[in-house]
Amino acid sequence: MDKSGQNKAPSRRGFMLGLMTVCTGILALLTPLMGSIAFVLSPVLRGRGKSKTGFVKVGVLASLPVEGLPRKFTVLADKEDAWNRYSNVPTGSVYLRRTRENKVIAFNIICPHAGCFVQVDALAKQFSCPCHNSQFKLDGSRANTDSPSPRDMDPLKVEIRNDEEIWVQYQRFKPGVAGRIPIG
Ligand code: FES
């Protein structure tokens, strides 16, 4: 009790109550803010250590005859942008050719000249680009000496897994240049 005879305890209680109210308010403000920060950073954190050029299962050996013509396969892969993840999205196409019982070669179907889609010429038993007449042998090398393509078709790494699954390391390369420069 002070000189005026009033008790100081209520003002201390009031101070403590005020302090608790302020702390609770700050906590209430920080909680959604922390959630927002975590949401903003999550794509950055998710992307750490991920390989952009992983192998993708494209088909099975049984779908390719040995020494037959190349067959076109769509490459499906999981994709993610800054905020979303998508499964089995078409990301490109490849030609597969089974050269031996347990050996498959793969090429990107994109023409190295200017990016058209190369086709299979079944009669000539070779690849042919309809845009500017680049022709390629079945091993991907240029077939015509006046080919406008500055390089052979782009080969891709292949793995046979579990004795039947064909996995391809899909990659695109810059068109119009002699060197193989990965893009995307
Ligand atoms: S894009 Fe294929 S020959 Fe030009």
Residues whose N, C-alpha, C, O or C-beta is under 5 A from the ligand:
A	BS01	FES	C111 H113 A114 G115 C116 C129 C131 H132 N133 S134
